[in-house]
Amino acid sequence: MNATVLEVRDLRTHFGQAKAVDGVSFSVARGEVLGLVGESGSGKSVTGFSIIGLVDPPGTIVGGQIVFDGRDITSSSREEMRALRGRRMAMIFQDPMMTLNPVLRIDTQMIEAVQAHENVSRADARARARDALGMVGIPSPDERLQAYPHQFSGGMRQRVVIAIALLHRPDFIIADEPTTALDVTIQAQILAEMQKLVAQNNTSLIWITHDLAVVSRLADRIAVMYAGRIVESGPVSDVLARPLHPYTAGLIDSVPSRNQRGERLRQIPGMAPSVARLPTGCAFAPRCARADAMCTQAVPLFPAGPREHRCVHPLPELRV
Amino acid sequence: MTAAVVRRLLQAVMVMLAMTVIVFIAINVIGDPVDILISPDADQIERARVVQALGLDLPLWQQYLRFLWAALHGDLGESYVYNEPAIRVILQRLPATLELAVSAILIAIVVGVPLGLYAGLRPHGILSRVIMTVSILGFSLPTFWVGLVLIMFFGVQLGWLPSGGRGQTAELFGVQWAFLTKDGLAHLILPAVNLALFDACLILRLTRAGVAEVLPLDFVKFARAKGLKESRVIGVHISKNIMIPVVTIIGLEFGSIVAFSVVTESVFSWPGMGKLIIDSINVLDRPIITAYLMAIVAFFVIINLVVDLTYTALDPRVRLQGEGP
């Protein structure tokens, strides 16, 4: 159960001067769900694309290792990466309206995904596609295979996408905010479905999101990203109950809840820095009430039991 | 689907009908064929007899109805010059123009689409910049001038290719075709390349613009994330999405080439419809002009119909709209 499936070590993905991802390390165990949390531009999606080797140019991985299956795949050839993608690792995107090709039928898009990695007949591939659709809860899958994406609702499309991701029972799936574009009720259904499916297949899941509520329901562990770095990570219940990094605390406080009815919503003052001009030292320091001179030095990762954080003045108090 | 096609066909008929009015009136306003057809020293009686035989003494609306009635029976009048039914004269010349147009459009597609894909996939490459710059030249240079340069270079200086006429022909389905013989094919190359140049550049630029638009979309990334080969991502996922504007232009341009290959046919003395129409205008051979215009209109209407049907094959979302109320 606890074998490591994927280990990212000191990953650096830069777009010219912009250090979108700058020294990210984490690992995912088999069957584990990791929540990768952060606001827009924190580098969480770029981290995901780096792992599957699909960073858009001019972005390039300039340093670090991504160890999968015992080897560093940052040095793999294009063809080796292609053979891994979709078979051993899959990715799901944010907007199901945009993920499926609008002019190709669902069966075409699923059969090609099967045949990209296995030498099977069209009929067999089609049967696999139909079973996969049935598995993700799409009614009358045989008929729906003939349909085009625009004939599905958003939630159904995301189910199709999930079915495609699961076709080859990959070792891990990277889900890049797959429920953000959906209605809340559909969101809950998809979350439950996803949770069930990865548990059944013992698939690891990296769930990229800015939604702490989703992470608290779904993830085993959480890693909080800020300006291209992980600032805090640990078991999800610990981190959300007692954040050590002031940014994590700010993020948690920003979530509207029923307990704060009538109060002004809290927010983190200031703006996230541009990854093209990061301050030396802690990137969060300019927005942080606890910051002092020490924060202008480079901040290492401090271990704290099963957790890690990147703050010289971690929050001590117990939060309720 | 069927309803959409029927509706489309009805529209086509209306267009044709409107066109007969325009063509008929336009043709009857210019010049007087009597002056051309009858020798100046014919006497008054002879003159009146010819005018009556051609129906030129009737009021305009009656002439139109007669024309329309005859046209419905496939009779667009008899050429004053060739003394043959005009439609037959046109149809005799049609294969020559058709094979020239088809060759040109095929060259344009074969050259334009791959280069456009390349330039779209590597927008910053040096080769892409070269392609794009050359393509601007391609559709800015006047066709007749490019034709003359081609003749000068390949016909006169190098002597590789013949520069005029249609060469030998061979029969297929009862029609003479040049592309079936080696000599005819050699004669076809220069005019076809000349005609293709503009459209190749147009198709190239459209393809490139389409790729640039589609490439950053999620479904392309997802196709790659599925582990598809790059050839399939480009050949199926990208290509099918950019084909609608390209097919539209191919359809329209094919019609234009057939209709307005006048210049190229004149430069290369290609015995097609374009050359025929120029000759006929010079001698005011009205039935030929009318038949030519009607044939071209019919041609355009058919091409547009085919293009519309192709849309539905390319994009399922179009199909749904066609089925709507």
Interface residues (C-beta under 8 A of the other chain):
Chain A: I52 L54 D56 R82 A83 L84 R85 G86 R87 A90 M91 F93 Q94 D95 M98 T99 L100 N101 P102 V103 L104 R105 E112 A113 A116 H117 Y148 H150 V161 I164
Chain B: P216 L217 D218 F219 K221 F222 A223 R224 A225 K226 G227 L228 K229 E230 R232 V236 H237 K240 N241 L314 D315 P316 R317 L320
